[in-house]
Amino acid sequence: MNSVDNSAALWIRRYHPAPDSRVRLVCFPHAGGSASFFHPASAAFSPGADVIALQYPGRQDRRQEPCITDIASLADEITARL
């Protein structure tokens, strides 16, 4: 595994994994929000859809990490993990 694979676990939350689903929904938290906001949606859509919620640095269990303040940098980080 490379460093991108290892760090993907920090960014991606799968509350109700559905890896065999033909559909994957990637959820981006609202400003100031976190991945846990999508827990109910994950339960509602599983197993018909594999719901992935992103957890940004500086939020919930990643609160010790500095927030990313540049949207282009955030997009690059997310792209690398997905």
Secondary structure, 3 states (H helix, E strand, C coil): CCHHHHHHHHHEECCCCCCCCCCEEEECCCCCCCHHHHHHHHHHHCCCCEEEEECCCCCHHHCCCCCCCCHHHHHHHHHHHC
